[in-house]
Amino acid sequence: MTGIALGHPRLILFLAGLVAIAGLLAASRMPLRLFPALPSPVVIIRTPAPGLTPKAVEHLVTRPLERRLLGMDGLVRLRSWSLSGLSSVTVRFQGGGDVGRDRRLVAERLVTAARDLPSGVGTPWMMPAADPTGPALVAALTSSKRDLMTMRDLAAHLVRPRLLAVPGVARVAIFGGGARSYQIRVEPDRLIRFRIGFDQVIAAARHATGLAASGFIDTPNQRIVLASHGQAGGVAGLAATVVRSGAGGTAVTLGDVARVVAAPLPAQSGAAIMGRPAVRIEIYRQPDADPIPLNRALSRVLARLAPVLAQDGVQLDPDVVNSAGIVAKSAAGFGRAAAMGGLLVAATVLLLFFDLPVAAIALAAAVLSLLAAILVLYAVGMSANLMVLGGMTIAFAVVVNDALAGLVPLLRRLREGRLSPSPAGTVMMAWGEVDGWGAAAAAGLVALLPLFVLGGGPGAWVTPLAAAYGAAAAAALAISVTVTPVLAMALLAGRERRDQSWFFLRLTRRCRGPVRRLVEHPRLAAFWVLMALVALAILPALGMGPRPLARLGPLVVHMAALPGTSVAQSLRLGRQVTAALRAVPGVVTVSQRLGRAPGAGSLVGSWISRFDVTLGRGRHPGIVSRVRAALAPIPGIRVAVGWGLAGRVDPPRILAITATGDDLGDLDGTAKRIVGVLRKVPGVENPTLGLGAFVPQMNIGLRPAELRRWGVRPAQVLNMVGAAFAGRIVGHIYRGDRAIPVLVQMAAGADNPPAAVAGLLLRAPSGSFVRLGQLAQVGMGQGPAGISHHDGIRTVSVTAMITDGGKGMAAAKAAIARTIKPPAGVSLSYGGRTARPSGWVVLAGLAALTVAGALLSPVVGGGRGLALLLAILPPSLLGGVAVAAASGGLSPAALVGLAAVLVLALRQGTLLLARYRRLVGVDGEIWDAASAARGALEGLPSLAATALATGLGLAPALGTGVGLGAVAVILAGLASTAGAVLLVLPALALRWGRFDQAR
């Protein structure tokens, strides 16, 4: 390939120019994402079940749906949550399938499943498919003049329709406030006074809100449509509705037996901005929508709405959280880091070689390699998400190494005067010295194979990283054998002899002594390899769970109060949390969201809050610790602190313990004991009980004997209790395109809830009134806040954050195994983001190792040379693994970073062994300690230039999102690779190598 390129230099440069232009165009058009698409399409089904307890929802709604959905083709997992008044079922299918087909399968099953549901339960519906990484944009409404119900009206009827009209928006969720309704709050004493039953009130309210077609009249010449206007017009109209006509023309109206008011429906969620009540609007994008153009369109819509809302005294904050802005900021950060890194590489090469053409060639080759990789990724439809950008950054080390690989022997030939009659011949001879480097590069690409077969979450994160890294490495290899030699022939091959730079002269002189001394101690080198193997034994314990690449987005504080805490109390606690956070230096804004809302992906109770904390510009070292310290004095809450957008999809290392069984009491007791154990384990933070937590519940047990005595049916009592406290929506009053529900319920005091429930008046068939306490036993108890199923089986989960990697994980599991003995029928399983390599990964690794060995064996001298090459891999990886262990484990970026270090070690080791074969077999030198040291020192300029140029070139990327996950791994790996190639391999080769035959 190099010979062909040198024979057609103009064509090669022309093609290189085309690739550069096409790469720039691809970079400008490549869609930006925050994270790659997650695997396994998910369908979420929600079914409203007003007034039903979690147990009733489980038996009457969730289980019938599960029976219909289990067994579908391609089904991977079925999870469900039965909450008070709501059933949610999540269906996960195999990744890579047809999402439309999966949703059609679910829709077909739901048609028949709806027939199995009892009356009063809503129709199951599939939530629109949305990007799983969370809201694309979060806005908020606040006001000092308007109440929350009015602001929610504006959000629901003014803001949301305009946002849903933007192409690419999947759904809009509204947190805070309560939907406007007309409520008929029946006074029990008035029912007794007027001798009216509750059922008569419901019937009158239903008639007041009814609509009926009036028809038309045909005349000989035209048809006249009858338009009737008799629906109650609001509070006054409802209050004037007749319940019963009396003697003498008197009538009893709804206003006589009830208070008719306009009030919000009971809130399931809440929101606040800087401690002030607010309405929060979360906009979710469709999975394939481009976030940058979408958020620009959303921002334009919100900008047009802001003046309209301001006229009503409502302020609009359009970007409480703006994920697209963070994507653009991160991409711009990568761009700046790449530009600065390129300049640092050029400056480093210039200073090391003291040669401007060499620096220009190296920079041109590196930039062209990255542009070619971008072109390839764009052609296969990949987006510029953080994983792809991270993979390109990680590949920087290989790109720099390839740019310098052939230049170093060419400069040595020019310096020593070993030239060919033609410049092309000189370049060809220099590139011939690194003939093993192509095989090493190919073997390095093969080594990426196991990264493409990782399953589940880790695979979704690692695959784009590996694809971007592989594209850049392959492009660098192609450029290095075509464009780089052509540029070298044009700028270097025909010039006068030049001495070696001062830097390399000093470096070679200083390293000559240590290298010669260590070459003569192969046992010391073998001991180093053995110790490296022992140290690498910790690698499987680090785990491969995905973790955030960077501190992206706002700081996030998750707050959990006592299970069963109301929305109002959670907001009061939120004001305390907000005040404490505002006192932390660096905090600018704090927004709170709690509970659940239609359209939102998460289902949490009213006692669970999320705070998005925006920080000021600049770095804030120790901010997480300061936030934890500030919140520690607040009683009655537990908090967990992480980073926003990355944490939303992929929180820090998590341990999940799932208790599976049938008895809810046993499950709850086991889970609570696990929480107690985990709180005492060092390295485990914020153990939290899932939906299985028991909350206060009032139990009503009917007395059959009293029911017979009063002649009351059980269903009549239960319906009356439901109507009294859950309420009955009997119809809607229409205002333009708005449908305002009309709710009928009993007015009951809340100072003494058991007494209020027991005092509920019911009307017997005889016309007399009886209190509920006479017909039933009323008392306080406990019930589950929610019931979760995994493939139809009851489960309760406990999750905890692990702060010290594998050590904390192992300690937690050991403490649970030592302390917890589950009752009969309950089993424990461990999960979370701690997945280990599957069998396919192991097989892929063995296959990759076999192919790489076959590629390298002819270059390094057969099996003996291959064994020497493999021996230096453990000490080469040692530095990167140490950094990964210190930073908490193997993130996807760290994993690919280790692969980059592995490739560099293979390349440098292959070049050194090939150099030994050339020295002995071609140049005729005797194989001894002197020749072993000479071969190592000849490769020192290439090794040192690659390490220093890569280190300085990657330094700007430390703040772009890769962080310790990859950049520090590569930098540490470069140091350990240099030591392994320069010190370990020469000693091993002197003792066990064979280089006595010419090629």
Order of alpha helices (4+ residues) and beta strands (2+ residues): alpha-alpha-beta-alpha-alpha-beta-beta-alpha-beta-beta-alpha-alpha-beta-beta-alpha-alpha-beta-beta-alpha-beta-beta-alpha-beta-beta-beta-beta-alpha-beta-alpha-alpha-alpha-alpha-alpha-alpha-alpha-alpha-alpha-alpha-alpha-beta-alpha-beta-beta-alpha-beta-alpha-beta-alpha-beta-beta-alpha-alpha-beta-beta-alpha-beta-beta-alpha-beta-beta-beta-alpha-beta-alpha-alpha-alpha-alpha-alpha-alpha-alpha-alpha
